[in-house]
Amino acid sequence: MGFIFRVRLSSFFAGAAAASVAGFYFLYKDHVLTQQDISQRAALIYQLVLLVQLLPFVVHGETTRLKLHVSLLMNGLSF
C-alpha cells in the first residue's frame, strides 16, 4: 500500500510542478505584452508633447528657430 501512495504523491507533485511552470509562463507573457503596450503609449505621448512644443514655430514659419529647437530636443535638452 505504501508503494501506491508514493506513486500517487509523486504524480500529484509532478502535476503541480507542470501547472506552476505553465502559470509562470503565462504570467511572464502577460507581463511582456503589458510592458510593450506601456512603452508604446509613452512613446506616443512623448511625440505628441514634442509636436505641441514645436507647433507654434511651424505656424509662424520660423524655420531657423524650429531647426534649433528640434536639434536641442534630439540632444535631450529643453528650451
N, C-alpha and C positions, 0 to 999 in steps of 0.2 A: 504494500500500500504506500510505503514511503517513496518508492520509485515513481509512481503515478503522480503523487503530489509534487515531487521535484520537477517532473516534466511539465505539469500544468503551470507551476510557478515560473519556470524559466520561459515558457511560452507567453505567459502574461507580461513578463518584463521585456521580452523581445518585441511584443506588440506595442507596449508603452513607449519603448525607445524609438520605434519606427514612427509612431504618431507624433512624438516630440520632434523628431527631425523634420517631418513634413510640416508641422506647425511653425517651427523656426524658419523654414524656407519660405513659407507664405508670408510670414511677418517681415522677413528681410525684403522680399519682393515688393511688398506694400510700402515699406519704408523708402526703397529706392525710387519707386514711382512718385511718391509724395514729394521727395526731395527734388526731383526733376521738375515737377509742377511748380513748386515754390520758387525755384531758381529761374524758371521761365517767366513767371509773374513778376519777380523782382527786376529782371532784365527789361521787361516791357515798361514797368513803372519808371525805371531809370531813363529809358529812351523818351518817354513822354515828358519827364521833367526837363531833359535836355532840349526837347522841341519847344516847350513853353518858354524856356530861358532864351532861346535863340530866335523865337518868332518876332519880337519887336524889331530886330535888326533886319530881318528879311522883309518885313512890311515897309520899312523906311528906305530900303535899298542901300544900306550901309554895308557894302561887301567887304571893305577892308577891315572894319571893326568886327564883322562877322567871322572873317578868317582868323583874326586874332583870338577871339573868344573860343572858336572851335579848337584851335591849337592848344589853348590853355586847358580846355575841358578834356582833351585827349591826353594831356600830360597829368591829369588829376588835380589841377588847380582850379579854384573857384574864382569868380570875378565879382 
